[in-house]
Amino acid sequence: MKPMAMLSSLISKHPGPHCLERERRSLVAPVLNSCLLQFTYLEHLDLSGNNFQYSPIPQIFEPPWALTVNDVQWISNLSSLQHHGMAGICLGETPSFFQVLNRFPSLLSFHLSQCGLNNSHLSWHPINSSFHGVRHLDLGQNDFPGTVPSMIQNMTSIRFLDLSFNLFITSSIHNSFGNLKNLSHLNIAANAFSGIENGGYVPNWLGMLGNHKHIHLSHNQLNGTVPESLGQLWNLETLDLSYDSLEGSICEVHSASLSKLKTLSIGSTVSGIKGILPRFSSNLNNLISGVLSERMGDMLPHLSSLILSNNLIKGSILNSLHRQDIEVVDQSSNNLSGVVPSTMGHLGSLTWLDLSNNNLSGELSLALKNCTSLRFLYVGGNALSGNVPKWIGDSFGYLRIPRLRGNKFNSSIPWQLC
């Protein structure tokens, strides 16, 4: 295929307004051809939505950076700049970067993840910062150490803040983010926040910020209990407190108003965290205990992921988890007992079910046959009995690895699972 023909096919899958009803198609190719380098005047390249069959990324796109910038003074000519994105571009040799950006009073968003930024880029202290109007700031996966810079603390209009995978070490989450009343997305995962100002707990004031939709505090050094005030975040869709040192119980008060919650992670299962953890991060486990309220499933009607692994939760598996849109249930490595409820069969969208390393007994419920989307089924390390169900192999066409060992099954593995 000629290079120009390839380019035409790459952009043809993005229909214009006049053909929105036309079916969108994607390319399938075993390799991303290096002939892209021949397009010397190419300004925009969008390869999203295609299937390159796990082929390696060409060297021109490979990390750590495909482009390094040593001089950012040219940005000064963009007098009406509102949105600035240089994610993945090395800015390590541009100490005046933020000083240049401060000249633009209309700036609304920064997208600066994986840029090699550190405190040297924030060493200047402007009397009048223009960043008070910034609404979106992504500084994830950089090299910022120590406390959160005052520049960020004074961005009182900010709604989206991502400082994940840095080297921040602070004992005061409140002092760092307490002034950011408009926050709806806070991601400080994989740092060393400890919140010692209130005994190491997840700060209560988080529950007072009603705009919050997404809170990611995983892989830090938080301890103590989960504050009941989080149950008042009626807009909350994602709550990730995994890989910390939390304890206590989860009761109805915690989910009182969380009717929009889609993802709840208070376990130690990797759930979307990508990249390399900071050198001071440790494999911490939460120690949530007690019995979950049987009404939890009904109180969280939009829940799609429930991750409570590696805690001390006891009682039975929730019968109230019976909606079609739940995709992930991980309650592994707890103290759960009883049988696998037949209501699990109502989870038609379930792709991941991990109930391993508990005290479950009885036979696997035949109702699980209805979970035809299952890719991962882990029930090992329990006391399940009866025959190994051959319908596991018959019903789950997408199943990759069923883990059944460590139970009390009294038959050999059916050929359907081999």
C-alpha positions as CSV (number, residue, x, y, z in Angstrom):
1,M,0.0,0.0,0.0
2,K,1.4,3.4,-0.9
3,P,2.0,5.8,2.0
4,M,-0.6,8.3,0.9
5,A,-3.2,5.6,0.6
6,M,-2.4,4.4,4.1
7,L,-2.9,7.9,5.4
8,S,-6.2,8.2,3.7
9,S,-7.4,5.0,5.2
10,L,-6.2,6.1,8.7
11,I,-8.3,9.2,8.7
12,S,-11.3,7.9,6.8
13,K,-12.7,6.2,9.9
14,H,-13.5,9.6,11.4
15,P,-16.6,10.8,9.7
16,G,-17.5,14.4,9.4
17,P,-20.8,15.9,10.6
18,H,-22.4,15.1,7.2
19,C,-22.0,11.3,7.7
20,L,-22.4,10.7,11.4
21,E,-24.9,7.9,10.7
22,R,-22.3,5.9,8.6
23,E,-20.9,2.9,10.4
24,R,-17.5,3.5,11.8
25,R,-14.8,1.0,10.9
26,S,-11.4,0.2,12.3
27,L,-8.2,-1.0,10.7
28,V,-6.7,-4.4,11.5
29,A,-3.0,-4.6,10.8
30,P,-0.1,-6.7,12.2
31,V,2.3,-3.7,12.3
32,L,2.3,0.1,12.4
33,N,4.2,0.8,9.2
34,S,7.3,3.1,9.5
35,C,6.3,4.7,6.2
36,L,4.5,7.3,8.4
37,L,7.9,9.0,8.5
38,Q,7.5,9.9,4.8
39,F,4.7,12.3,5.6
40,T,7.0,15.3,6.1
41,Y,4.1,17.8,6.3
42,L,2.0,15.8,8.7
43,E,0.5,17.9,11.5
44,H,-2.1,15.7,13.1
45,L,-2.1,11.9,13.4
46,D,-4.9,10.0,15.1
47,L,-4.6,6.2,15.3
48,S,-7.2,5.6,17.9
49,G,-9.8,2.8,17.6
50,N,-7.7,0.5,15.5
51,N,-6.3,-3.0,16.1
52,F,-2.6,-3.3,15.6
53,Q,-2.6,-6.8,17.1
54,Y,-0.1,-6.0,20.0
55,S,2.6,-5.0,17.5
56,P,5.5,-3.0,19.1
57,I,5.4,0.8,19.0
58,P,7.7,2.2,16.3
59,Q,10.8,3.8,17.7
60,I,9.7,7.3,16.7
61,F,6.9,7.0,19.3
62,E,8.7,5.2,22.1
63,P,9.1,6.5,25.6
64,P,10.6,8.1,27.6
65,W,10.1,11.0,25.2
66,A,9.8,11.4,21.4
67,L,10.4,15.1,21.7
68,T,12.5,17.3,24.0
69,V,12.0,21.0,24.3
70,N,14.7,23.2,25.6
71,D,13.2,26.6,24.9
72,V,9.6,27.6,25.6
73,Q,9.8,31.4,25.0
74,W,8.0,30.9,21.7
75,I,4.8,30.2,23.7
76,S,4.8,33.9,24.7
77,N,3.5,34.7,21.2
78,L,0.2,32.8,21.9
79,S,-1.5,35.7,23.6
80,S,-4.9,34.0,23.7
81,L,-3.8,30.6,25.0
82,Q,-6.4,28.8,27.1
83,H,-5.5,25.1,26.9
84,H,-1.9,23.9,27.0
85,G,-1.0,20.2,26.4
86,M,2.6,18.9,26.2
87,A,2.1,15.5,27.9
88,G,5.0,13.1,27.2
89,I,7.3,15.9,26.0
90,C,10.5,16.3,28.0
91,L,10.6,19.8,29.6
92,G,13.4,18.9,32.0
93,E,15.7,21.6,30.7
94,T,13.2,24.5,30.7
95,P,13.2,25.9,34.3
96,S,11.3,29.0,33.2
97,F,8.4,27.0,31.8
98,F,5.7,28.0,34.4
99,Q,7.1,31.5,34.5
100,V,6.3,31.9,30.8
101,L,2.9,30.4,31.2
102,N,2.1,32.9,33.9
103,R,1.8,35.6,31.3
104,F,-1.5,34.2,30.0
105,P,-4.4,35.4,32.1
106,S,-6.9,33.2,30.2
107,L,-5.3,29.8,30.9
108,L,-7.8,27.1,31.8
109,S,-6.0,23.8,31.5
110,F,-2.6,22.2,31.7
111,H,-1.9,18.6,30.4
112,L,1.7,18.0,31.6
113,S,2.0,14.4,32.6
114,Q,5.3,12.6,32.0
115,C,7.2,15.7,31.2
116,G,10.2,15.3,33.6
117,L,9.1,18.2,35.7
118,N,10.4,18.9,39.2
119,N,10.6,21.6,41.8
120,S,13.2,23.6,39.8
121,H,10.3,24.5,37.4
122,L,8.4,26.1,40.3
123,S,11.3,27.9,42.0
124,W,9.9,31.4,41.0
125,H,7.4,33.1,43.2
126,P,5.2,35.5,41.3
127,I,3.5,38.3,43.2
128,N,0.3,38.0,41.1
129,S,-0.2,34.5,39.6
130,S,-2.5,34.1,36.6
131,F,-3.2,30.5,37.5
132,H,-6.1,31.2,39.8
133,G,-8.5,30.6,36.9
134,V,-7.1,27.2,35.9
135,R,-9.7,24.4,36.0
136,H,-7.7,21.4,34.8
137,L,-4.2,20.5,35.9
138,D,-2.5,17.2,35.2
139,L,1.0,16.8,36.6
140,G,1.0,13.0,37.0
141,Q,4.1,10.9,36.6
142,N,6.6,13.6,37.1
143,D,9.4,14.1,39.7
144,F,7.9,16.5,42.2
145,P,9.1,15.8,45.7
146,G,8.1,17.2,49.1
147,T,5.0,19.3,49.8
148,V,2.4,20.4,47.3
149,P,3.6,23.7,45.8
150,S,1.7,26.9,46.9
151,M,1.0,27.6,43.3
152,I,-1.3,24.6,43.2
153,Q,-2.9,25.3,46.6
154,N,-3.9,28.7,45.3
155,M,-5.7,27.4,42.2
156,T,-9.1,28.0,43.8
157,S,-11.1,27.5,40.5
158,I,-9.6,24.1,39.8
159,R,-11.9,21.2,39.1
160,F,-9.6,18.4,37.9
161,L,-6.3,17.8,39.7
162,D,-4.0,14.9,39.0
163,L,-0.7,14.7,41.0
164,S,-0.4,10.9,40.9
165,F,2.9,9.0,40.7
166,N,5.1,11.8,42.0
167,L,7.3,12.0,45.1
168,F,5.0,14.2,47.3
169,I,5.6,13.7,51.0
170,T,3.3,15.6,53.3
171,S,1.6,15.2,56.7
172,S,-1.2,17.5,55.8
173,I,-3.7,16.7,53.0
174,H,-5.9,19.4,54.4
175,N,-3.3,22.2,54.1
176,S,-2.6,21.0,50.5
177,F,-6.1,20.8,49.1
178,G,-8.5,22.3,51.7
179,N,-8.9,25.6,49.7
180,L,-9.9,23.8,46.5
181,K,-13.6,23.9,47.0
182,N,-14.5,23.3,43.4
183,L,-12.6,20.1,42.9
184,S,-14.6,17.3,41.3
185,H,-11.6,15.0,40.4
186,L,-8.7,14.5,42.8
187,N,-6.0,11.9,42.0
188,I,-3.0,11.8,44.3
189,A,-2.4,8.1,44.1
190,A,1.1,6.6,44.5
191,N,2.7,9.3,46.6
192,A,3.3,9.4,50.3
193,F,0.4,11.5,51.7
194,S,-0.3,10.5,55.3
195,G,-2.8,13.1,56.6
196,I,-1.2,13.0,60.1
197,E,-3.0,16.2,61.1
198,N,-6.1,14.1,62.1
199,G,-4.4,11.0,63.2
200,G,-3.5,9.6,59.7
201,Y,-7.1,9.3,58.7
202,V,-8.6,10.1,55.4
203,P,-9.6,13.7,56.1
204,N,-13.3,14.3,57.1
205,W,-13.4,17.5,55.1
206,L,-13.3,15.5,51.8
207,G,-16.9,14.6,52.6
208,M,-17.8,18.3,52.7
209,L,-16.9,18.9,49.0
210,G,-20.1,18.0,47.3
211,N,-18.7,18.4,43.8
212,H,-16.4,15.4,44.1
213,K,-17.0,12.8,41.4
214,H,-13.7,10.9,41.5
215,I,-11.3,10.5,44.4
216,H,-8.1,8.4,44.1
217,L,-6.0,8.2,47.3
218,S,-4.6,4.7,46.8
219,H,-0.9,3.7,47.3
220,N,-0.2,6.3,50.0
221,Q,0.3,6.0,53.7
222,L,-3.2,6.7,55.0
223,N,-4.4,4.8,58.0
224,G,-7.2,4.9,60.5
225,T,-10.9,4.5,59.5
226,V,-12.9,5.6,56.4
227,P,-14.7,8.7,57.5
228,E,-18.5,8.5,57.4
229,S,-18.6,12.0,55.8
230,L,-17.7,10.3,52.5
231,G,-21.2,8.9,52.5
232,Q,-22.5,12.4,51.8
233,L,-20.8,12.9,48.5
234,W,-23.9,12.4,46.4
235,N,-22.1,13.1,43.1
236,L,-19.3,10.6,43.8
237,E,-18.7,8.0,41.0
238,T,-15.2,6.7,41.9
239,L,-13.7,6.1,45.3
240,D,-10.3,4.4,45.4
241,L,-8.7,3.8,48.8
242,S,-6.8,0.7,47.9
243,Y,-3.3,-0.2,49.1
244,D,-3.3,2.0,52.2
245,S,-3.5,1.0,55.9
246,L,-7.1,1.7,56.6
247,E,-9.1,-0.3,59.2
248,G,-12.6,-0.3,60.8
249,S,-15.8,-1.3,59.1
250,I,-18.0,-0.2,56.2
251,C,-21.6,0.5,57.3
252,E,-24.7,1.9,55.8
253,V,-23.7,5.5,56.8
254,H,-20.7,5.2,54.4
255,S,-23.0,4.6,51.4
256,A,-26.0,6.8,52.6
257,S,-26.0,9.1,49.6
258,L,-23.6,7.4,47.1
259,S,-26.4,6.5,44.7
260,K,-24.1,7.5,41.7
261,L,-21.1,5.5,42.8
262,K,-19.8,3.2,40.1
263,T,-16.4,2.1,41.4
264,L,-15.5,1.3,45.0
265,S,-12.0,0.0,45.7
266,I,-10.8,-0.4,49.3
267,G,-8.8,-3.6,48.6
268,S,-5.3,-4.4,47.4
269,T,-6.1,-5.6,44.0
270,V,-4.5,-3.6,41.2
271,S,-7.4,-1.7,39.7
272,G,-6.3,0.6,37.0
273,I,-3.1,1.9,38.5
274,K,-0.4,2.0,35.8
275,G,3.2,3.0,35.8
276,I,6.0,2.5,38.3
277,L,5.3,3.1,41.9
278,P,7.6,5.6,43.8
279,R,10.5,4.0,45.6
280,F,9.0,4.7,49.0
281,S,5.6,3.1,48.2
282,S,5.0,-0.2,50.1
283,N,2.6,-3.0,49.5
284,L,0.2,-1.9,52.2
285,N,-3.1,-3.7,52.9
286,N,-6.2,-2.2,54.4
287,L,-7.8,-4.0,57.3
288,I,-11.5,-3.2,56.9
289,S,-13.5,-5.5,59.2
290,G,-17.0,-6.3,60.2
291,V,-20.1,-7.4,58.2
292,L,-21.2,-5.5,55.1
293,S,-24.7,-4.2,55.1
294,E,-27.0,-6.4,53.0
295,R,-28.5,-3.2,51.6
296,M,-25.2,-2.0,50.1
297,G,-26.0,-3.3,46.7
298,D,-29.4,-1.5,46.7
299,M,-27.9,1.7,48.0
300,L,-25.4,1.8,45.2
301,P,-27.6,1.3,42.2
302,H,-24.9,2.4,39.6
303,L,-22.1,0.3,41.0
304,S,-20.0,-1.4,38.3
305,S,-16.8,-2.4,40.2
306,L,-16.7,-3.6,43.8
307,I,-13.1,-4.3,45.1
308,L,-12.7,-5.2,48.7
309,S,-9.9,-7.7,48.6
310,N,-7.4,-8.4,51.3
311,N,-9.4,-7.1,54.3
312,L,-11.0,-8.8,57.3
313,I,-14.7,-8.6,56.2
314,K,-16.9,-11.4,57.4
315,G,-20.4,-12.6,56.9
316,S,-21.9,-13.8,53.6
317,I,-21.6,-12.5,50.0
318,L,-24.1,-9.8,49.4
319,N,-27.4,-10.9,47.9
320,S,-28.2,-7.4,46.8
321,L,-25.6,-7.4,44.0
322,H,-28.0,-8.4,41.3
323,R,-27.9,-5.8,38.6
324,Q,-26.9,-6.3,35.0
325,D,-24.2,-3.5,34.8
326,I,-21.8,-4.8,37.5
327,E,-18.6,-5.9,35.8
328,V,-16.1,-6.5,38.6
329,V,-16.6,-8.2,42.0
330,D,-13.5,-8.9,44.0
331,Q,-13.9,-9.9,47.6
332,S,-11.0,-12.3,47.8
333,S,-8.9,-12.9,50.9
334,N,-11.4,-12.0,53.5
335,N,-13.4,-14.0,56.1
336,L,-16.5,-14.6,54.1
337,S,-18.6,-17.7,54.7
338,G,-21.7,-19.4,53.4
339,V,-22.6,-20.2,49.9
340,V,-22.2,-18.4,46.6
341,P,-25.7,-16.8,46.2
342,S,-27.8,-17.6,43.2
343,T,-28.4,-13.8,42.7
344,M,-24.9,-13.8,41.2
345,G,-26.5,-15.2,38.1
346,H,-28.2,-11.9,37.5
347,L,-24.9,-10.2,36.8
348,G,-25.0,-10.5,33.0
349,S,-22.1,-8.0,32.5
350,L,-19.8,-9.6,35.0
351,T,-16.3,-10.1,33.6
352,W,-14.2,-10.6,36.8
353,L,-15.3,-12.6,39.8
354,D,-12.8,-13.2,42.6
355,L,-14.0,-14.9,45.8
356,S,-10.8,-16.8,46.4
357,N,-9.3,-17.4,49.9
358,N,-12.4,-17.2,52.0
359,N,-14.5,-19.8,53.9
360,L,-17.2,-20.4,51.3
361,S,-18.8,-23.8,51.2
362,G,-21.4,-25.8,49.3
363,E,-21.6,-26.2,45.5
364,L,-21.0,-23.5,43.0
365,S,-24.4,-22.0,42.2
366,L,-25.8,-23.2,38.8
367,A,-27.0,-19.7,38.3
368,L,-23.5,-18.6,37.5
369,K,-24.0,-20.2,34.1
370,N,-25.9,-17.0,33.2
371,C,-22.7,-14.9,33.6
372,T,-21.7,-15.6,30.1
373,S,-19.3,-12.6,29.9
374,L,-17.0,-14.0,32.6
375,R,-13.3,-13.8,31.7
376,F,-11.8,-14.4,35.1
377,L,-13.3,-16.8,37.7
378,Y,-11.3,-17.3,40.9
379,V,-12.9,-19.3,43.7
380,G,-9.8,-21.2,45.0
381,G,-8.9,-21.5,48.6
382,N,-12.4,-22.1,50.0
383,A,-14.3,-25.2,51.1
384,L,-16.5,-25.6,48.0
385,S,-17.7,-29.2,47.5
386,G,-19.4,-31.4,45.0
387,N,-18.3,-32.1,41.5
388,V,-16.2,-29.6,39.5
389,P,-19.0,-28.2,37.2
390,K,-18.5,-29.1,33.6
391,W,-20.8,-26.2,32.6
392,I,-17.9,-23.8,33.4
393,G,-16.3,-24.9,30.2
394,D,-19.6,-25.0,28.3
395,S,-21.0,-21.7,29.3
396,F,-18.1,-19.3,29.5
397,G,-16.8,-18.8,25.9
398,Y,-14.6,-15.9,27.0
399,L,-13.2,-17.5,30.2
400,R,-9.4,-17.3,30.3
401,I,-8.3,-19.0,33.5
402,P,-10.6,-20.6,36.1
403,R,-8.9,-21.0,39.4
404,L,-10.7,-23.7,41.5
405,R,-7.9,-25.4,43.4
406,G,-7.8,-25.5,47.2
407,N,-11.4,-26.6,47.6
408,K,-13.1,-29.9,48.5
409,F,-14.3,-31.0,45.0
410,N,-14.7,-34.7,44.8
411,S,-14.2,-35.3,41.1
412,S,-11.5,-34.8,38.5
413,I,-11.3,-31.8,36.2
414,P,-13.9,-32.1,33.3
415,W,-12.4,-32.2,29.8
416,Q,-14.4,-29.1,29.0
417,L,-11.9,-27.1,31.2
418,C,-8.8,-28.6,29.7
